[in-house]
């Protein structure tokens, strides 16, 4: 299910690389749920930034990050 959703963004990655990215992000999310290091908003912004960088997207520069709201 996640693989199909990610591939709709047409990242410049192989199928295997997309699977690795999904695995890493899901494991990181679970890690922060079990033992948070920052506020939920700060963590969400960091994970969104990471996903955008790895998948080749551009993080929003016009939206105020959640941690600053």
C-alpha positions in Angstrom: 0.0 0.0 0.0 2.7 2.5 0.9 4.8 1.5 -2.1 1.9 2.3 -4.5 1.4 5.7 -2.8 5.1 6.6 -2.9 5.5 5.6 -6.6 2.6 8.0 -7.5 5.2 10.8 -6.8 7.5 9.2 -9.5 10.7 9.4 -7.4 13.9 8.7 -9.3 14.4 5.5 -7.4 14.2 1.8 -8.2 11.5 -0.3 -6.7 14.0 -1.8 -4.2 15.2 1.7 -3.2 11.6 2.8 -2.6 11.1 -0.2 -0.3 14.2 0.7 1.6 13.1 4.3 2.0 9.7 3.2 3.3 11.2 0.8 5.7 13.6 3.4 7.1 10.9 6.0 7.5 8.4 3.6 9.1 11.0 2.3 11.5 12.1 5.9 12.4 8.5 6.9 13.1 8.0 3.8 15.3 11.2 4.6 17.2 10.0 8.2 17.9 6.6 6.9 19.0 8.2 4.5 21.5 10.9 6.9 22.7 10.3 10.5 21.6 13.3 12.8 21.5 11.5 16.0 20.6 7.9 17.3 20.4 5.6 15.5 18.0 5.4 18.6 15.8 9.2 18.8 15.6 9.5 15.1 14.9 6.9 15.3 12.2 8.6 18.2 10.5 11.9 16.4 10.6 10.4 13.2 9.1 8.7 15.2 6.4 11.9 16.9 5.5 13.7 13.6 5.4 11.1 11.9 3.2 11.1 14.9 0.8 14.9 14.9 0.5 15.2 11.1 -0.1 12.2 10.9 -2.5 13.4 13.9 -4.5 10.7 16.3 -3.6 11.0 19.8 -2.3 10.0 20.6 1.3 7.5 23.4 1.5 9.3 26.7 2.1 6.1 28.7 2.3 4.4 26.7 5.0 5.4 27.4 8.6 6.8 24.2 10.1 4.5 22.7 12.8 7.2 23.2 15.5 6.9 27.0 15.1 3.1 27.2 15.3 
